[in-house]
């Protein structure tokens, strides 16, 4: 069963706020980084050039914080607006969807870099 007390109340609010601040800085930087480099022939070259060094670390942090931001926001919406008897079921389903998204992103990144 999903334990909702680990990330609730003030902790959840702080995680969502800090992740929003980081993503607010990261996504414009990602756009600037992509637009200011020469045109790439394919997506593999683009990924190889952008996912190295500092940018790779900041991208991994952004991906983790994006998932945390999605979890806290979606969880709060489900807790507030779903029927109380179905809340745990919906939260478990939402958690599985986020795990599948994470797995898919890791698989795409691995496939494009190898």
C-alpha positions in Angstrom: 0.0 0.0 0.0 1.2 3.5 -0.8 2.4 5.4 2.2 1.2 9.0 1.8 2.8 10.5 4.9 6.3 10.4 3.6 5.8 13.4 1.3 2.9 15.3 2.6 2.1 18.8 3.9 5.0 21.2 4.2 7.6 18.8 2.8 5.6 18.2 -0.3 5.0 21.9 -0.8 8.7 22.6 -0.4 9.7 19.8 -2.9 7.3 21.1 -5.4 8.4 24.7 -5.0 12.1 24.0 -5.3 11.6 21.7 -8.2 9.6 24.4 -9.9 12.3 27.0 -9.4 15.0 24.6 -10.8 12.8 23.7 -13.8 12.0 27.4 -14.4 15.8 28.0 -14.8 16.6 24.7 -16.6 14.0 24.7 -19.5 14.9 28.1 -20.9 18.6 27.1 -20.6 17.8 23.9 -22.5 16.0 25.8 -25.2 18.9 28.3 -25.4 21.4 25.5 -25.5 19.6 23.8 -28.3 19.0 26.8 -30.4 22.5 28.3 -30.2 24.3 25.3 -31.5 24.6 24.5 -35.2 21.9 22.4 -36.7 22.4 18.7 -36.1 22.0 16.0 -38.8 20.1 13.7 -36.5 18.8 13.3 -32.9 21.7 11.0 -31.9 24.3 13.7 -32.6 22.2 16.3 -30.7 21.9 14.0 -27.7 25.6 13.1 -27.7 26.6 16.7 -27.8 24.2 17.9 -25.1 24.4 15.1 -22.6 28.0 15.4 -21.5 29.7 17.1 -18.5 27.8 19.7 -16.6 24.8 19.6 -18.9 24.3 15.9 -18.4 24.3 16.3 -14.6 21.9 19.2 -14.7 19.6 17.2 -17.1 19.5 14.2 -14.8 18.6 16.5 -11.8 15.9 18.2 -14.0 14.4 14.8 -14.9 14.3 13.7 -11.3 12.8 17.0 -10.1 10.3 16.9 -12.9 9.1 13.5 -11.8 8.9 14.7 -8.2 7.0 17.7 -9.3 4.6 15.5 -11.3 4.1 13.2 -8.4 3.4 15.9 -5.8 1.0 17.8 -8.1 -0.8 14.8 -9.4 -1.1 13.3 -5.9 -2.5 16.5 -4.5 -5.1 16.7 -7.3 -6.1 13.0 -6.8 -6.4 13.4 -3.0 -8.5 16.6 -3.3 -10.8 15.6 -6.2 -11.2 11.8 -6.3 -13.6 9.7 -4.2 -12.1 8.8 -0.8 -12.7 5.1 -1.3 -10.8 5.1 -4.7 -7.9 7.5 -3.8 -5.3 4.8 -3.0 -6.2 2.9 -6.2 -5.8 6.0 -8.3 -2.6 6.9 -6.5 -1.1 3.5 -7.2 -2.1 3.7 -10.8 -0.6 7.1 -11.1 2.6 5.8 -9.5 2.8 3.0 -12.0 2.3 5.4 -14.9 5.2 7.6 -13.6 7.4 4.5 -13.3 6.6 3.6 -16.9 7.4 7.1 -18.1 10.7 6.9 -16.2 11.5 3.6 -17.8 10.6 4.8 -21.2 12.8 7.9 -20.9 15.7 5.8 -19.8 15.2 3.3 -22.6 15.0 6.1 -25.2 18.1 7.8 -23.9 20.1 4.5 -23.8 19.0 3.5 -27.3 19.8 6.9 -28.8 23.3 7.1 -27.1 24.4 3.6 -28.0 
